[in-house]
């Protein structure tokens, strides 16, 4: 319980510390969530009013211009991404995993950069390390193509859709290996550049969680702080530094669901669906570049870890808490 309570206490302290910022000795403090899908700072690059204190303690009004980073490059190839990670159990007789994923994203503006069609082929391999009495394959694979579409319908309404047909398998069986991921989301800017409300549906293609509601609140009190409180994944970020319209550096804390479903061949040679699931709490740092580039590193805890088979629900297994380390590079 201490391993669970400690990160939760730290997260609450970070949440309460939101109004404080290293960059705020000159500006305010800040955040950005879903780095690949949202921009940091003020989306329109409009002037942001700040308060500065002179040597004589007089309060002076100052106006600085917040230059936003653009999410897209001028060209068909948007970015190449490599990510990897390690999830290690706190007990030697439990399950640990390592993964690596590569992807290449291309983007097609549909009239303007407010309406983008993104196409991302990807390939991921998970390496499993488990005792012989745990019936899991040594390697799991996921490959497919993700289609991402954004559309701005008005000054306050926008829509986003993601559809990804994938093969998730240990590559020894094709039975039920074709899985689908989908997301449909509508966003309403209740207060432009400050408060956004979103709602829709998330189709995970998992045996245990096939469909989930996607609802959320994004609150950006300053260009340096963002609270992206969404179900099933939330994130709070604080900006540490900004180099004009070239780059930004952030710290963040996030939490949500982890895991997936794969088609596998069991030890008795039967085909089955296997689901690994867990909850996670992560602390990370990222460096964002103009045009959509990103470098990140994060670590945290995985808890409530479970292994399920579709053909035998009684064979469910639970595992000890685990430590997560992962990072990646997009350019």
C-alpha positions in Angstrom: 0.0 0.0 0.0 2.9 2.4 0.7 4.1 2.0 -2.9 0.6 3.1 -4.1 0.1 5.8 -1.5 3.5 7.5 -1.9 3.1 8.4 -5.7 -0.5 9.5 -5.0 0.7 11.8 -2.3 3.5 13.2 -4.5 0.9 13.8 -7.3 -1.3 15.7 -5.0 1.6 17.9 -3.9 2.4 18.6 -7.5 -1.2 19.5 -8.2 -1.3 21.9 -5.3 2.0 23.4 -6.5 0.5 24.2 -9.9 0.6 28.0 -9.5 4.3 28.0 -8.8 6.8 27.8 -11.7 10.5 27.8 -12.3 9.8 29.9 -15.4 7.5 32.1 -13.3 10.2 34.1 -11.7 9.8 35.7 -15.2 6.4 34.3 -16.2 3.8 31.9 -14.9 3.9 28.1 -14.6 2.6 25.6 -17.2 1.6 22.4 -19.0 0.6 20.5 -22.1 -1.2 17.2 -22.5 -1.3 14.6 -25.3 1.8 16.2 -26.8 1.2 14.7 -30.2 -2.4 16.0 -30.4 -2.4 19.4 -28.6 -0.2 22.5 -28.6 1.4 24.1 -25.6 0.9 27.8 -24.8 -1.6 30.1 -26.3 -2.9 28.6 -29.6 -3.2 31.9 -31.4 0.0 33.5 -30.3 -1.9 36.4 -28.8 -0.3 38.8 -26.2 -0.3 37.4 -22.7 -0.3 40.0 -19.8 2.0 39.3 -16.9 2.9 41.1 -13.7 6.6 42.0 -13.0 8.0 43.5 -9.8 10.6 46.3 -10.0 13.5 46.9 -7.6 11.4 49.5 -5.8 8.6 46.9 -5.3 6.3 48.8 -7.6 4.0 46.6 -9.6 4.4 47.1 -13.3 2.3 45.7 -16.1 4.2 44.1 -18.9 3.0 42.5 -22.1 4.8 39.6 -23.7 3.9 37.6 -26.8 3.5 33.9 -26.3 4.7 32.3 -29.6 3.2 28.8 -30.0 4.9 25.8 -31.4 3.4 24.4 -34.6 2.4 20.8 -34.5 3.1 20.0 -38.1 6.0 20.2 -40.6 5.7 21.6 -44.1 5.9 18.3 -46.0 4.3 14.9 -46.4 6.6 13.2 -43.9 5.8 14.6 -40.5 7.9 12.5 -38.1 9.7 9.2 -37.3 9.3 7.9 -33.8 11.2 5.4 -31.7 10.0 4.5 -28.1 10.9 1.9 -25.7 10.3 0.9 -22.1 10.8 -1.5 -19.3 8.2 -2.7 -16.7 9.9 -4.6 -13.9 8.1 -6.4 -11.1 9.1 -5.9 -7.6 9.2 -9.6 -7.0 11.5 -12.1 -8.9 8.8 -14.7 -9.4 6.5 -12.3 -11.2 6.1 -11.0 -14.8 8.3 -8.3 -16.3 8.1 -6.8 -19.8 10.3 -4.8 -22.2 9.1 -3.2 -25.4 10.2 -1.2 -28.4 8.1 0.6 -31.0 8.8 2.4 -34.2 6.5 4.4 -36.4 6.5 6.9 -39.3 3.8 9.6 -39.6 2.8 11.4 -42.8 0.2 14.2 -42.9 -2.1 15.5 -45.6 -3.7 19.0 -45.0 -7.3 18.9 -46.2 -7.5 22.5 -47.3 -5.7 23.9 -44.2 -3.7 22.8 -41.2 -6.9 23.0 -39.2 -8.0 19.9 -41.0 -5.3 17.2 -41.1 -5.3 13.6 -42.2 -2.5 11.7 -40.5 -1.4 8.2 -41.5 1.0 6.3 -39.2 2.2 2.7 -39.9 3.8 1.2 -36.8 5.4 -1.9 -35.4 5.8 -2.9 -31.7 7.4 -5.8 -30.0 6.9 -6.7 -26.3 9.4 -9.1 -24.7 8.0 -11.0 -21.7 10.1 -12.4 -18.8 8.1 -14.8 -16.7 8.5 -18.0 -14.6 7.8 -21.3 -16.4 4.5 -21.8 -14.5 3.0 -18.6 -16.1 1.5 -19.5 -19.5 2.6 -16.6 -21.7 4.7 -16.4 -24.9 8.2 -14.9 -24.8 7.3 -12.3 -27.4 4.2 -10.4 -28.5 3.7 -8.2 -31.5 1.5 -5.4 -32.7 1.5 -3.9 -36.2 -0.9 -1.8 -38.2 -1.8 1.6 -39.6 -3.4 4.4 -37.6 -5.5 7.0 -39.4 -5.9 10.3 -37.6 -8.3 13.1 -38.7 -8.9 16.5 -37.1 -11.4 19.0 -38.3 -12.2 22.5 -37.0 -15.9 23.0 -37.4 -16.2 26.5 -36.0 -14.4 28.9 -33.6 -15.4 26.8 -30.7 -16.1 23.3 -32.0 -13.6 20.8 -33.3 -13.7 17.1 -34.0 -11.0 14.4 -33.9 -11.2 10.7 -35.1 -8.6 7.9 -34.9 -9.1 4.5 -36.6 -6.4 1.8 -36.4 -6.7 -1.7 -37.8 -4.0 -3.8 -36.2 -2.6 -7.3 -35.9 -1.9 -8.2 -32.2 -0.5 -11.7 -31.9 2.5 -13.8 -30.9 2.7 -14.6 -34.7 1.9 -18.3 -34.0 -1.8 -17.9 -34.7 -4.0 -15.6 -36.8 -7.3 -16.5 -35.0 -8.8 -13.3 -33.6 -5.5 -11.5 -34.2 -7.1 -8.7 -36.2 -8.1 -6.0 -33.6 -9.4 -2.4 -34.0 -8.7 0.7 -32.1 -10.9 3.8 -32.6 -11.6 7.2 -31.0 -14.2 9.7 -31.8 -14.1 13.0 -29.9 -15.9 16.4 -30.0 -14.3 19.4 -28.3 -16.1 22.6 -27.3 -14.1 25.6 -26.2 -16.2 26.9 -23.3 -13.7 29.7 -22.7 -11.4 30.1 -25.8 -7.8 29.2 -25.0 -8.7 28.5 -21.4 -11.4 25.8 -20.9 -12.2 23.0 -23.3 -14.8 20.3 -22.8 -14.6 17.0 -24.8 -16.8 14.0 -25.1 -17.0 10.9 -27.3 -16.2 7.2 -27.3 -13.0 5.1 -27.2 -12.9 1.6 -28.7 -9.8 -0.2 -27.4 -10.2 -3.5 -29.1 -9.4 -5.2 -25.8 -11.2 -8.3 -24.5 -11.6 -6.8 -21.1 -12.4 -3.2 -22.0 -13.9 -3.1 -25.5 -15.5 0.3 -25.3 -15.1 3.2 -22.9 -16.6 6.7 -22.7 -14.1 9.5 -23.6 -14.9 12.6 -21.5 -12.7 15.4 -20.3 -11.9 18.9 -19.2 -8.9 20.8 -20.3 -8.1 23.9 -18.2 -5.2 26.2 -19.2 -5.0 28.9 -16.5 -1.7 30.2 -18.0 0.5 29.3 -21.0 2.7 27.5 -18.5 0.2 25.2 -16.9 -2.4 22.8 -18.3 -4.8 20.4 -16.4 -6.0 17.8 -18.9 -8.4 15.8 -16.8 -9.8 13.1 -19.0 -11.2 9.6 -18.7 -9.5 7.1 -19.2 -6.2 9.0 -19.1 -5.3 12.3 -17.4 -2.3 14.5 -17.3 -1.1 17.7 -15.6 2.0 19.5 -17.0 4.2 22.4 -16.0 6.5 24.3 -18.4 10.1 24.8 -17.2 11.5 26.7 -20.2 10.6 28.1 -23.6 12.8 29.3 -26.4 10.5 31.5 -28.4 8.8 29.5 -31.1 11.6 26.9 -31.3 11.2 24.7 -28.3 9.6 24.1 -24.9 10.6 21.9 -21.9 7.9 20.5 -19.6 7.4 18.3 -16.5 4.2 16.3 -16.1 2.4 13.7 -14.1 -0.1 11.3 -15.7 -2.3 8.4 -14.8 -4.6 5.9 -16.5 -5.0 2.4 -18.0 -2.2 0.3 -19.5 -2.2 -3.1 -21.2 -3.5 -4.8 -24.3 -5.0 -7.9 -25.8 -3.2 -10.4 -28.1 -4.0 -13.6 -29.9 -1.7 -16.3 -28.7 -1.0 -20.1 -28.7 -1.2 -21.5 -25.2 1.2 -24.2 -23.8 -1.5 -26.9 -24.7 -1.3 -25.7 -28.3 -4.8 -24.1 -28.2 -5.5 -20.6 -29.6 -6.7 -18.0 -27.1 -6.9 -14.3 -26.4 -4.6 -13.0 -23.6 -5.0 -9.7 -21.9 -2.5 -7.9 -19.7 -3.9 -5.0 -17.8 -2.7 -2.5 -15.1 -3.2 1.0 -13.8 -0.2 3.4 -13.9 1.0 6.6 -12.4 3.9 8.3 -14.3 6.2 11.3 -13.7 8.0 12.6 -16.8 9.9 15.3 -18.6 9.7 16.2 -22.3 11.3 18.6 -24.7 9.1 19.7 -27.6 10.3 21.1 -30.9 8.6 23.3 -33.4 7.1 21.1 -36.1 6.0 18.2 -33.8 9.4 16.9 -32.6 9.5 15.5 -29.1 11.9 13.8 -26.7 10.7 12.4 -23.4 11.6 10.2 -20.5 9.3 9.0 -17.7 9.1 6.6 -14.8 6.5 5.5 -12.3 4.4 2.7 -10.9 2.2 0.0 -12.3 -0.3 -1.6 -10.0 -3.5 -3.7 -10.1 -1.7 -5.9 -12.7 -3.7 -8.8 -14.1 -3.4 -11.5 -16.7 -6.6 -12.9 -18.2 -7.5 -15.5 -20.9 -10.6 -15.2 -22.9 -11.4 -19.0 -22.8 -10.9 -19.4 -19.0 -11.8 -16.4 -16.8 -11.1 -18.5 -13.7 -7.4 -18.6 -14.7 -7.0 -14.9 -14.0 -3.7 -14.1 -12.3 -2.6 -11.0 -10.3 1.0 -9.7 -10.1 3.0 -7.6 -7.7 3.4 -3.9 -8.3 6.1 -2.9 -10.9 8.3 0.0 -11.7 8.1 1.6 -15.2 10.9 3.3 -17.1 10.3 4.5 -20.7 11.3 7.1 -23.2 11.3 8.0 -26.8 12.3 10.4 -29.6 10.2 11.8 -32.4 11.7 13.9 -35.2 
